[in-house]
């Protein structure tokens, strides 16, 4: 279970992580996924999944195709800002509250959303169909555990940074 701090993070749209990447800001879940995917690699990131995933957030072609717009190129996924845009479109399309309510059979809470975002990003639009005890199910839970760890670490860092400022 995620602490109340992380639930607050999701509910607070103004809370973001400042990065040395120009005007770019990330939510804590975006930062955690970026940390898990490439250890926050910003450019020239190694390709993952036997060369099938690219960029800072390790985007597969099928993920990109599901949310890309006309005149966009898969090569743009190499850029952090564009990778984040693809992540946000993916979450908006496949993890909106209406869909999560259908999946869960109830209204999603903040922790449900964070878990869904991570599992959708790692397992695709149909992540929730993974059968218990299947390899995919275990992999999704392992990925979620890594994202939770990155979230906890970032919250700790942000709390320490905030204490130094006050």
Buried (B, 14 or more C-beta within 10 A) or exposed (E): EBEEBBBEBBEEEEBBBEBEBEEBBBBBBBBBBBBBBBEBBBEEBEEBEEEEBBBBBBBBEEBBEBBBEEEBEBEBBBBBEBBBBBBEBBBEEBBBEEBBEEBEEEEBBBBBBBBBBBBBBBBBBEBBEBEEEEEBBEBBBEBBEBBBEBBBEBBEEBEEEEEEEE
